[in-house]
Amino acid sequence: MRIAFLAATAAMLAAPAATAEPLALSLTCPGNGDGREMVRNIGKKEKNDPTYVSRRIPVAGTAQVKINGAEGQILLPRAYVIDGDWRNIRKMMVTDTAIEGRVQIALITSAALSIDRTSGTLTLTSDSGTFVARCTAADVANRAF
């Protein structure tokens, strides 16, 4: 019995370990959603009424996602951010069916990010609005020009 155990252990140690390649993706995600914009309160009647109010507006744009191993970044449509900087995807979890994480949009605003790897649907949800897009993989090795 002991010899069989030692033989099985030696066979397991001799076999090469199966290692998964790190995930490397570059996605382009055109889509639509809603956002908020601040506008002057033209209906202001009382002194204590707010000078500006927010209203929901339709948003169209393209998000770009880069994932390299355990790190991910997203470039949000201009309607959601003031600057055009790449944002880190925090608490990113990658499974066979989904990529999920959190994205800091503003100083105190973050959004939940979810990408369905089966359908290619990207959903970004925050208090300011929701953005839904359809992602396609970009082959960075083959340039358009």
N, C-alpha and C positions, 0 to 999 in steps of 0.2 A: 504494500500500500504506500509506504514511504517512497519507494523508488518511482511509482507512478506519479506521485505528487511532485517530486523533484523533476521528473521528465516534463511534466506539464508546465511547471514554472520556468524551466529552461527554454521551452518552446515559445512561451509568451515573451520572455526577455529577448530572444533572438529575433523575433518578428519585428519588422520596422513599425513604429508607432504611426498610426494614421493621423496626419495633421491637416486641418482645413486651412486653405489659403486665406489670408486676410481679405476682407471685403474691400474692393476698390470700385467705387461708382461715381459717375458724373451724370447728373440728371438735369433735364430742362423741363420745367413744369408750367405751361401756360394755363391760366384759369381765371375764375371770377369769384367775387365775394362781396362783402359789405364792410365798410369802415365808418369811422366817425370823423366829422370835421367841425371845427368851432366856427360859428357864425355870430354876427352881431344880433342881439335880441332886439328886433325892430318893434316888438310888441311890449317893450318895457314901459310900464305905467307908474309903478311905485319906485321910490328911491332904493328900496331893498331888493328889487328884482335884479336878477343877474344881467350884467352887460353883455355877456356872451353865453350862448347855449350850444350844445352839441346836437348834431343831427346825423342820421345814417345816410350814407351815400353808396351807390354801387361802385365797385372797383374791378377793373380788369388789369391784368398784368402777368408777368412771368417770374416765377421763383426758380432759382438754380440751387442745386444741392450737390455737395461734394462729400463723399465718405471715403476715408482711407483708414482701414483697420478699425480701431476703436474710437476714432475721432471723426466728427462730422461738422460741416459748416453749411449755412444757408444764406443766400442772398435774396432778401425779400423784395417784393414789388415796391416801387417808390411811394405808393399811396399809404403804406404802413409804417414807413420809417422816414426820418428827416435826412439822414445820411445814406450813402450807398455802400456801407461797409458790410463785409461778411460777418455773420453772427455764428458763434459756436452753438452746437446742439449739445445741451447739457443733459446728463442722466440718460444718455442714448442707450437704447437696448435694441439689438438686432436679432431677429428670429428668422426662420425660413419664410414666414408669411408677412412680417411687418417690421418696420423701423419706427421706433417711437422715441420721443424725448421732449425737452423743453427748450424754448428759444426766448432770449431776452429781447423784447422789442424796444422798450424805453426804460427809464430809470427804475420805475416801479411796476412796469407791465411786462408780463411774460405770457407766452402762448404755448399750448400743447400742440406738438407736432406728431402726426401719424401718417405713415406712408404704407399703403397696402401693396405688398410686393407682388401679389397675384394680379390685381387690376391696374396698378400703377397710380392709384388715386392718392393724392396728397391732401391732407386736411390740416389746417392751421386754425386753432380756435383760441380766442382770447376774449376779455371783457369788451374790447373795442370792436370786435367783429370776427367774421369767419371767412376764410379763403379756402376754396376747393379747386384743385388743379389736376390735370392728367399728365403724369410724368413719362418721359421717354428717355432711355439711356443714350447719352452722347458718347460717341467713340472719339476720345481725345487724340488718338493716334492718327485718325483720318481727318485732316483739316478741310474745311470747305474751300479755302483759298490760301 
